[in-house]
Every structure is written in C-alpha cells, then in structure tokens.
Amino acid sequence: MRGCYKDGTLLVCRSFHVMKHLLPCLLTALLPWAASAEPARPYVNDKKAPENRQDLDAIQHALTQVLPGARSATVCIELGEGSGSGVIVSEDGLVLTAAHVASGVNKDLTVVLEDGRKLKAVSLGVVADTDAAMVRITEKEKFPYVELDRKDTTRLGDWVFALGHSGGFDKERGSVVRLGRLVRMAESTIQSDCTLIGGDSGGPLFNLQGQLIGIHSRVGVWMGIDMHVPIQVFIKNWDGLLKAEFIGEGPFVKKAEKGKGFLGLATEARSEGGLKVTKVGKDTPAAKADFKEDDVLLKLNGSELKTREQLQEALKEMAEGDPLEFEVLRADKPLTIKLKLGAR
C-alpha cells in the first residue's frame, strides 16, 4: 500500500492528515444536535397553509412523535360532581389546570391518571383574574410529565394540539386530541381554533414540539374559538402558586370569605380545661373527620382551648378550605385530628 507501513499489528497511514481535517468538520456537524436542548421548529409553522402532501405528512409525523408522552401526563380532575382536566409538569406530581377547575386554594381533589387510577390531590395557588391554578398530587410516586415552553417560542399561526377529558374521564376512549392553529395571542390570553367542550377546561395546549404552551380556560363549541392561559402566566406566578397563594381578584374564582367556614360540632367548657364535644352534625366536616361525642378538644392549631367563645372567635377568622389541627382526648387517650373547614 503506497504511503503506508506496518509495524507489528499497527498500521500507520501517511494520509492521517485527511482525517485530521475531516474530524473538526464532523464534530461541527454533530455538536449542535448533541448540545441543543430545544426541539427544532417545524417548517410548516411558517407557511400560511399546507401546500402539498409533504406538508401534511410533516404535521402528522410531528404530532404522532409527541402525542404518547403528552397523553400520559394529561389527567382528569374531579371535584364534587364536576370534572375538568389538567397536566402533570413535574416528576413529583405538580399539575397545572384552570383556576375555575381547582375552584380555590387548599381544596381536596381527585386526579385520575390515564390508566384510570384515582389519586388524592390538593389545590395550591390560583391566579383568579387569568384562570391559572396549580395542584399537587399528594400520593408519592414518580409521574410522567411534560416540558414547558419556557422560552416562549410559539408564534401566531403556529400549529398546536389540545388534549382534555371531554365530558369527563373515559378510560376506553382516553383523552381527546384536537389539532388546530393559534389565531390570536395576547399577554394573558391566547386563542386557538381547536374545538373544545365541557370537561376540557384546565387541559393542556401543546406546540408540535410537545412543549406545553397553555391551559384551556374558556371553552365551548358555540364559541368557535377557544381561549387558553399562556404558560408564561404560570411561570410568572410560579412561586406564589407553589405557596398556595390566592393571587388577583375574580372573575374565574372567588376568594373564600372569613367566617364562612363550617365545622359542624357543638361543645361545652369543662372545669378541668378543654372543650367537651356534645354533638357532631351528620355529614359535616367534623363527622367526616371522625369526631365523637364526649371527645375533649385540648388545642386548635397549637393554641389551648378553654372556652367555647375562644373556638368561635378562631373560626370567625377562617374560611372554607382552611386546615384545622385539633389535639383531642378520647377516653383518656390523646390523638390528633386534622380536617378542612367546609362551606357554611
């Protein structure tokens, strides 16, 4: 072989200088793929409309690539007799939804996963004037989740898809997907022409890269155009949402009024201290927390209880959904009972 020589098992070629010049070119070509954390923007977003079969295939391919992951993180949220949708955004079970679905802070909710499992959850903070809310699944496990479009890369006219549990959870059907485009964008609201109905509220809106760009807010086929909360509203208020703060004022959810919380038990003072439970109302928060007649209430949220008036004054400063922790004596045995106030 011309220009080469053999030394034992090692073959050295004088043409190694060719590889020396090619290697930087190869690395330059490969490194952007390895280093880029952002998925590529589909070219069809920059067209007014699909022009041929290739464009339609590109949209279909992009959707089918990201849809399984998006559906696995989309959940149904149940509260009382109603339901809405939401989407998991962290491995430990943070869920984003609409404020009118969460209906307030510190609400006990049920989250239904794609496989039909029902898990306990609690609402955290809400942004009342833009319809944003955060929920936490309280049961511990690792959950599938989606990524947020933190860099706000989506543009007017982009192709998007919506998911939601239309009309409530249906395991056989699963969450419903609707494809459309962004037709209007504002600071606190974006609009798409995806067709949504009741039960979709709180569900996720994605770009074709599979990133979460919004949460369904005002939906309904009669509108023709559906409105979503931009993900930037959630990012802006993230810390307050995590701290279960009530941010803003209406119209999507009203702040619970102090003094409107309901416990559902009657007491009388004891000479030796504490309050004796004389009656527990049927189907009240006290009954559901398993209070019994003759229980003795020793402390409320760490403060000693000595008179009925003291308990009443404390409840006047609380609202529906506020948490209570009682130290109780039952048949001379101490126990702790936790509950949340209901609505009066």
C-alpha positions as CSV (number, residue, x, y, z in Angstrom):
1,M,0.0,0.0,0.0
2,R,1.6,3.2,-1.1
3,G,2.5,5.7,1.6
4,C,1.8,3.2,4.5
5,Y,4.0,0.9,6.6
6,K,3.3,-2.0,9.0
7,D,4.8,-2.2,12.5
8,G,3.6,-5.4,14.2
9,T,-0.2,-5.1,14.3
10,L,-0.3,-1.3,13.9
11,L,-0.9,0.1,10.5
12,V,0.1,3.7,10.2
13,C,-1.1,5.7,7.1
14,R,0.5,8.9,6.0
15,S,-2.9,10.0,4.8
16,F,-3.9,10.6,8.5
17,H,-3.8,14.3,7.7
18,V,-7.0,13.8,5.7
19,M,-8.8,12.6,8.9
20,K,-7.2,15.5,10.8
21,H,-9.0,17.9,8.5
22,L,-12.3,15.9,8.4
23,L,-12.7,15.4,12.1
24,P,-13.4,19.1,13.0
25,C,-16.0,19.2,10.2
26,L,-17.7,16.1,11.6
27,L,-17.7,17.5,15.1
28,T,-19.1,20.8,13.9
29,A,-21.9,19.0,12.2
30,L,-22.7,16.7,15.2
31,L,-22.3,19.0,18.1
32,P,-25.4,21.2,17.5
33,W,-27.5,18.1,17.7
34,A,-25.9,17.0,20.9
35,A,-25.9,20.4,22.6
36,S,-29.3,21.7,21.6
37,A,-32.0,21.2,24.3
38,E,-34.7,22.9,22.2
39,P,-36.6,20.8,19.6
40,A,-36.5,22.1,16.1
41,R,-39.3,24.4,15.0
42,P,-41.4,22.6,12.3
43,Y,-41.1,24.4,8.9
44,V,-44.9,24.1,8.4
45,N,-45.4,26.7,11.1
46,D,-44.0,29.3,8.7
47,K,-46.5,28.6,5.9
48,K,-49.9,30.2,5.7
49,A,-51.3,26.8,4.8
50,P,-50.1,23.3,3.9
51,E,-49.2,23.3,0.2
52,N,-48.8,19.6,-0.5
53,R,-48.8,16.1,0.8
54,Q,-45.3,16.6,2.2
55,D,-46.5,19.4,4.5
56,L,-49.4,17.3,5.8
57,D,-47.1,14.4,6.4
58,A,-44.8,16.7,8.4
59,I,-47.6,17.8,10.6
60,Q,-48.8,14.2,11.2
61,H,-45.3,13.0,11.9
62,A,-44.6,15.7,14.4
63,L,-47.9,15.0,16.2
64,T,-47.5,11.3,16.4
65,Q,-44.0,11.7,17.8
66,V,-45.0,13.7,20.8
67,L,-48.6,12.6,21.4
68,P,-48.0,9.5,23.6
69,G,-45.9,11.4,26.1
70,A,-48.4,14.3,26.2
71,R,-51.4,11.9,26.8
72,S,-49.6,10.1,29.6
73,A,-49.3,13.3,31.5
74,T,-52.8,14.6,30.8
75,V,-55.2,14.0,33.8
76,C,-58.8,14.3,34.7
77,I,-59.5,16.4,37.9
78,E,-62.6,15.6,39.9
79,L,-64.2,17.9,42.5
80,G,-67.6,17.1,43.8
81,E,-70.0,16.2,41.0
82,G,-67.9,18.1,38.3
83,S,-64.7,17.4,36.5
84,G,-62.1,19.2,34.4
85,S,-58.7,18.4,33.0
86,G,-55.0,19.2,33.9
87,V,-51.5,18.2,33.0
88,I,-48.6,16.9,35.1
89,V,-45.5,19.1,34.8
90,S,-43.1,17.6,37.4
91,E,-42.0,14.1,38.3
92,D,-43.3,14.6,41.9
93,G,-46.8,15.4,40.8
94,L,-47.3,19.1,40.2
95,V,-50.3,19.7,38.0
96,L,-51.3,22.8,36.1
97,T,-55.0,23.5,35.4
98,A,-57.5,26.3,35.3
99,A,-58.5,28.3,38.4
100,H,-62.2,27.6,37.8
101,V,-61.4,23.9,37.8
102,A,-59.4,24.0,41.0
103,S,-62.1,26.3,42.5
104,G,-59.8,27.8,45.1
105,V,-56.8,27.1,47.4
106,N,-56.5,24.1,49.7
107,K,-59.3,22.2,48.1
108,D,-59.3,18.4,48.3
109,L,-59.4,17.0,44.7
110,T,-59.1,13.7,42.9
111,V,-56.7,13.3,40.0
112,V,-57.4,10.5,37.5
113,L,-54.4,9.2,35.6
114,E,-54.5,7.9,32.0
115,D,-54.7,4.3,33.3
116,G,-57.8,5.1,35.4
117,R,-56.1,5.2,38.8
118,K,-57.6,7.8,41.2
119,L,-55.1,9.7,43.4
120,K,-55.6,12.2,46.2
121,A,-54.6,15.8,45.4
122,V,-54.9,19.3,46.8
123,S,-55.2,22.6,45.1
124,L,-52.3,25.0,45.7
125,G,-52.4,28.6,44.4
126,V,-54.7,30.3,41.9
127,V,-54.4,33.4,39.7
128,A,-58.1,34.5,39.8
129,D,-58.0,37.1,37.1
130,T,-56.3,35.0,34.4
131,D,-57.7,31.5,35.3
132,A,-54.5,29.8,36.3
133,A,-54.1,27.2,39.1
134,M,-51.6,24.7,40.4
135,V,-52.5,21.3,42.0
136,R,-50.3,18.8,43.8
137,I,-50.8,15.0,43.8
138,T,-50.3,14.1,47.5
139,E,-49.5,10.4,46.9
140,K,-45.9,9.7,46.4
141,E,-44.5,8.2,43.2
142,K,-42.8,9.2,40.0
143,F,-45.2,10.6,37.4
144,P,-44.9,11.1,33.7
145,Y,-44.7,14.8,32.9
146,V,-44.3,17.3,30.1
147,E,-41.9,20.2,29.5
148,L,-42.9,23.8,29.5
149,D,-42.2,26.2,26.6
150,R,-40.2,28.4,29.0
151,K,-38.6,30.4,26.2
152,D,-41.9,31.4,24.7
153,T,-41.0,30.2,21.3
154,T,-44.6,29.8,19.9
155,R,-45.8,32.3,17.3
156,L,-49.1,33.4,15.8
157,G,-50.3,30.9,13.3
158,D,-48.3,28.0,14.7
159,W,-49.8,24.5,14.6
160,V,-50.9,23.3,18.1
161,F,-52.8,20.5,19.6
162,A,-55.2,20.3,22.6
163,L,-55.8,17.4,24.9
164,G,-58.5,17.0,27.5
165,H,-61.0,14.7,29.1
166,S,-64.0,15.9,27.2
167,G,-67.2,15.3,29.1
168,G,-65.4,13.5,31.9
169,F,-63.0,10.6,32.2
170,D,-63.5,7.6,29.9
171,K,-60.7,5.0,30.2
172,E,-61.6,3.2,27.0
173,R,-61.6,6.4,24.9
174,G,-58.8,8.2,26.8
175,S,-58.1,11.9,26.4
176,V,-59.2,13.5,23.2
177,V,-56.8,15.2,20.8
178,R,-57.7,18.2,18.6
179,L,-55.4,19.8,16.1
180,G,-55.5,23.5,15.2
181,R,-53.6,26.8,14.9
182,L,-53.1,29.8,17.1
183,V,-55.3,32.6,15.8
184,R,-54.7,35.3,18.4
185,M,-52.1,36.0,21.1
186,A,-52.1,38.4,24.0
187,E,-50.3,38.8,27.3
188,S,-52.9,36.9,29.4
189,T,-54.8,35.0,26.7
190,I,-54.2,33.0,23.6
191,Q,-56.8,31.7,21.2
192,S,-56.8,28.6,19.0
193,D,-59.3,27.1,16.6
194,C,-59.1,23.7,18.4
195,T,-62.7,22.6,19.1
196,L,-63.1,22.0,22.9
197,I,-66.1,21.2,25.0
198,G,-67.0,20.9,28.7
199,G,-64.6,18.7,30.6
200,D,-61.7,20.0,28.6
201,S,-61.3,23.1,30.9
202,G,-57.9,23.0,32.5
203,G,-56.4,20.7,29.9
204,P,-53.1,21.3,28.1
205,L,-52.3,23.1,24.8
206,F,-49.1,22.0,23.1
207,N,-46.9,23.1,20.2
208,L,-45.9,20.5,17.7
209,Q,-42.6,20.0,19.6
210,G,-44.6,18.6,22.5
211,Q,-44.0,21.6,24.8
212,L,-46.8,22.9,27.0
213,I,-47.8,26.4,25.8
214,G,-51.1,27.0,27.5
215,I,-54.0,25.7,29.6
216,H,-57.7,25.7,28.4
217,S,-59.7,28.4,30.1
218,R,-63.0,29.4,28.3
219,V,-64.2,26.5,26.0
220,G,-67.3,25.6,24.2
221,V,-68.3,24.7,20.7
222,W,-70.6,27.6,20.5
223,M,-67.7,30.0,20.6
224,G,-65.9,28.5,17.6
225,I,-62.6,29.9,19.0
226,D,-61.3,28.7,22.4
227,M,-59.2,30.6,24.9
228,H,-56.2,29.5,26.8
229,V,-54.0,30.8,29.6
230,P,-50.4,31.2,28.3
231,I,-47.8,29.2,30.1
232,Q,-45.9,32.4,30.8
233,V,-48.7,33.4,33.2
234,F,-47.9,30.3,35.3
235,I,-44.1,30.9,35.1
236,K,-44.6,34.5,36.2
237,N,-46.6,33.4,39.3
238,W,-44.8,30.1,40.0
239,D,-43.6,30.9,43.5
240,G,-47.0,32.2,44.6
241,L,-48.8,29.2,43.1
242,L,-46.4,26.8,45.0
243,K,-47.1,28.6,48.2
244,A,-50.9,28.2,47.7
245,E,-51.5,31.9,47.4
246,F,-54.7,33.5,46.2
247,I,-53.4,35.9,43.5
248,G,-55.6,38.6,41.9
249,E,-59.4,39.1,42.1
250,G,-62.0,37.2,40.0
251,P,-63.7,36.6,37.7
252,F,-62.7,32.9,37.5
253,V,-62.7,32.0,41.2
254,K,-63.8,33.9,44.3
255,K,-61.7,34.1,47.4
256,A,-63.3,32.2,50.4
257,E,-64.7,34.7,53.0
258,K,-63.5,34.6,56.6
259,G,-66.2,33.4,58.9
260,K,-67.9,31.3,56.3
261,G,-66.1,28.1,57.2
262,F,-68.2,25.3,58.7
263,L,-67.0,22.8,61.3
264,G,-70.2,21.1,62.5
265,L,-69.9,20.3,66.2
266,A,-71.2,21.7,69.5
267,T,-69.1,22.0,72.6
268,E,-69.2,23.0,76.2
269,A,-66.4,24.1,78.6
270,R,-65.0,21.8,81.2
271,S,-63.9,22.9,84.6
272,E,-60.7,20.9,84.2
273,G,-59.9,22.5,80.9
274,G,-60.6,21.9,77.3
275,L,-64.0,21.7,75.5
276,K,-66.2,18.6,75.6
277,V,-68.0,17.7,72.3
278,T,-71.7,17.5,72.9
279,K,-72.9,16.9,69.4
280,V,-71.5,16.1,66.0
281,G,-73.6,17.1,63.0
282,K,-74.4,14.5,60.4
283,D,-72.4,14.7,57.1
284,T,-70.4,17.7,58.4
285,P,-66.6,18.2,58.2
286,A,-66.4,17.2,61.9
287,A,-68.3,13.9,61.2
288,K,-66.1,13.1,58.2
289,A,-63.0,13.7,60.4
290,D,-64.4,11.1,62.8
291,F,-65.1,13.3,65.8
292,K,-67.2,11.6,68.5
293,E,-69.4,12.9,71.3
294,D,-67.5,13.2,74.6
295,D,-64.3,13.9,72.8
296,V,-62.3,16.7,74.6
297,L,-60.8,19.4,72.4
298,L,-57.5,20.5,74.1
299,K,-55.8,22.6,71.4
300,L,-56.6,24.1,68.0
301,N,-53.6,24.7,65.7
302,G,-51.3,24.6,68.7
303,S,-53.4,27.0,70.9
304,E,-55.1,25.8,74.1
305,L,-58.9,25.8,74.1
306,K,-60.5,26.9,77.3
307,T,-63.9,28.4,76.3
308,R,-66.5,28.0,73.6
309,E,-66.1,31.7,72.7
310,Q,-62.4,31.1,72.1
311,L,-63.2,28.4,69.5
312,Q,-65.9,30.6,67.9
313,E,-63.6,33.6,67.6
314,A,-60.9,31.4,66.0
315,L,-63.4,30.1,63.4
316,K,-64.5,33.6,62.5
317,E,-61.0,34.3,61.2
318,M,-61.1,31.2,59.0
319,A,-62.7,30.4,55.6
320,E,-63.9,27.4,53.7
321,G,-61.0,25.1,53.0
322,D,-58.8,26.3,55.8
323,P,-56.9,23.5,57.6
324,L,-57.5,22.7,61.3
325,E,-55.5,20.5,63.6
326,F,-57.0,19.5,66.9
327,E,-55.3,17.8,69.8
328,V,-58.0,15.6,71.3
329,L,-58.5,13.5,74.3
330,R,-60.8,10.4,73.7
331,A,-61.3,8.0,76.7
332,D,-58.2,9.4,78.3
333,K,-56.1,8.7,75.1
334,P,-54.6,11.6,73.2
335,L,-55.0,11.8,69.4
336,T,-54.6,14.4,66.6
337,I,-57.5,15.1,64.2
338,K,-56.9,17.1,61.0
339,L,-59.6,18.4,58.7
340,K,-60.6,21.3,56.5
341,L,-63.5,23.6,57.0
342,G,-66.5,23.2,54.8
343,A,-68.8,25.9,53.5
344,R,-71.5,27.3,55.7
